[in-house]
Amino acid sequence: MKFGKKKEVIILLPVFHLNLEPALFHHLNYSQQNLIMQKVIVFLIDDDIDDQEIFSYILSDAYPQADCVFANDGLYALEKLQDVSFNPSIIFIDINMPRLNGLEILKEIKQIKRLSQTPVYMYSTSNESAVVEQSRKLGATSFIKKHIDTDVAKEEFQDIIAKLKL
């Protein structure tokens, strides 16, 4: 390929995890910096496929830069979280699931040292005060009720992601 004088070729590649030296980062334009800084990996642990689809739809509407990763049960979720290359920005856990319930999963996640500061939200149709209190005692960041109104859920997701230090 032959280029004339002062031609510039820009190649854009998907960015997942990028560790740039600060001096190099400042050479990127604002849009490129924003793309790198705002990538969010959301991990939903929920056995209900329909709820996963609704969650994904609402999340993509609330925060299009987010990548959503799913686990259909707690055992698979814990297996995935043992992989040191998988570092979700935030985790949502359904309470009522077979094999391991959400509270059992939360307890196990909090014992994984590299995830100790990762926000974990309990996400369920039930918001019984005893379950909410127990999830807080086990280290959940907060408890989110599954909403029928997708606009309400979208606002909650936007608020939650805004609290993340991106």
C-alpha positions in Angstrom: 0.0 0.0 0.0 1.3 3.4 -0.9 0.4 6.5 1.1 1.0 10.1 0.2 2.5 12.7 2.6 0.8 13.3 5.9 -1.7 10.6 5.6 -2.9 9.1 8.8 -4.3 5.7 9.3 -6.4 5.0 12.4 -7.3 1.5 13.3 -10.0 1.1 15.9 -10.1 -2.2 17.8 -12.5 -3.3 20.6 -11.1 -2.4 24.0 -11.7 -4.7 26.9 -9.0 -4.1 29.4 -6.3 -1.6 28.5 -3.5 -0.5 30.8 -2.0 2.6 29.2 0.8 4.8 30.5 -0.7 8.2 31.5 1.5 9.9 28.9 0.0 7.8 26.1 -3.5 8.1 27.4 -3.4 11.9 27.1 -2.6 11.6 23.3 -6.1 10.0 22.7 -9.0 12.3 21.8 -11.9 12.8 24.3 -14.1 10.1 22.6 -11.3 7.5 22.7 -10.6 8.3 26.3 -14.3 8.0 27.2 -14.6 4.7 25.4 -11.7 3.3 27.4 -12.8 4.7 30.8 -16.4 3.8 30.7 -16.3 0.1 29.8 -18.4 -1.7 32.4 -18.7 -5.5 32.7 -22.0 -6.4 34.4 -22.3 -9.9 35.7 -25.9 -11.2 36.3 -26.4 -14.5 38.2 -30.0 -15.5 37.5 -31.5 -18.9 36.6 -34.5 -17.3 34.7 -33.6 -16.8 31.0 -36.6 -14.4 30.6 -35.3 -12.3 33.5 -31.8 -12.3 31.9 -33.2 -11.0 28.6 -35.2 -8.3 30.4 -32.2 -7.3 32.4 -30.0 -7.1 29.3 -32.6 -5.1 27.4 -33.0 -2.5 30.3 -29.2 -2.4 30.9 -28.4 -1.8 27.2 -31.0 1.0 27.2 -29.7 2.5 30.4 -26.0 2.2 29.7 -25.1 1.0 26.1 -21.3 0.8 27.0 -22.0 -2.1 29.4 -21.2 -5.7 28.5 -23.5 -8.1 30.2 -22.3 -11.6 31.2 -24.7 -14.2 32.5 -24.5 -17.2 34.8 -27.6 -19.5 34.9 -26.7 -20.8 38.4 -24.5 -20.2 41.4 -22.1 -23.0 40.8 -21.3 -21.8 37.3 -21.1 -18.3 38.6 -18.5 -19.2 41.2 -16.5 -21.2 38.7 -16.5 -18.2 36.3 -15.5 -15.9 39.1 -12.5 -18.1 40.0 -11.0 -17.2 36.6 -8.7 -14.4 37.5 -9.1 -12.9 34.0 -12.8 -12.3 34.6 -13.2 -9.1 36.6 -16.8 -7.7 36.5 -17.3 -4.1 37.4 -20.5 -4.9 39.2 -22.4 -8.1 40.1 -26.2 -8.7 40.4 -27.5 -11.8 42.1 -31.0 -13.2 42.1 -32.0 -14.6 45.5 -34.2 -17.6 44.6 -32.2 -20.1 42.5 -31.6 -23.9 42.6 -28.4 -25.5 43.9 -27.1 -22.3 45.5 -29.3 -19.5 46.5 -28.3 -15.8 46.1 -27.2 -15.4 49.7 -25.0 -18.5 49.5 -23.4 -17.1 46.3 -22.9 -13.7 47.9 -21.1 -15.2 50.9 -18.8 -17.1 48.6 -18.1 -14.1 46.4 -17.1 -12.0 49.4 -14.4 -14.6 50.2 -12.7 -14.0 46.8 -10.1 -11.4 47.7 -9.8 -9.7 44.3 -13.6 -9.2 44.3 -13.9 -7.8 47.8 -14.4 -4.2 46.6 -16.7 -5.2 43.6 -20.2 -3.9 44.2 -22.7 -6.7 44.6 -26.4 -6.0 44.3 -29.1 -8.6 45.3 -31.7 -8.5 42.5 -35.0 -10.2 43.2 -38.8 -10.1 42.9 -39.0 -10.5 46.7 -37.9 -7.7 49.0 -38.7 -9.3 52.4 -37.1 -7.2 55.1 -35.4 -10.3 56.7 -33.8 -11.2 53.3 -32.7 -7.6 52.6 -31.1 -7.4 56.1 -29.4 -10.7 55.8 -27.9 -9.7 52.3 -26.6 -6.5 53.8 -25.0 -8.4 56.7 -23.3 -10.7 54.2 -21.8 -7.7 52.4 -24.3 -6.8 49.6 -24.0 -3.2 48.4 -27.7 -2.9 48.2 -30.9 -4.8 47.3 -32.8 -4.1 44.0 -36.3 -5.3 43.4 -37.1 -6.5 39.9 -39.5 -4.0 38.5 -42.3 -4.6 36.0 -41.9 -0.9 34.9 -38.8 -0.9 32.7 -38.4 2.9 33.0 -38.1 2.6 36.8 -35.5 -0.2 36.4 -33.6 1.8 33.8 -33.3 4.8 36.2 -32.1 2.5 39.0 -29.4 1.0 36.7 -28.3 4.5 35.6 -28.0 5.5 39.3 -26.1 2.4 40.2 -23.6 2.7 37.3 -23.2 6.5 38.0 -22.0 5.5 41.5 -19.2 3.3 40.0 -15.9 5.2 39.8 -15.2 4.9 36.1 
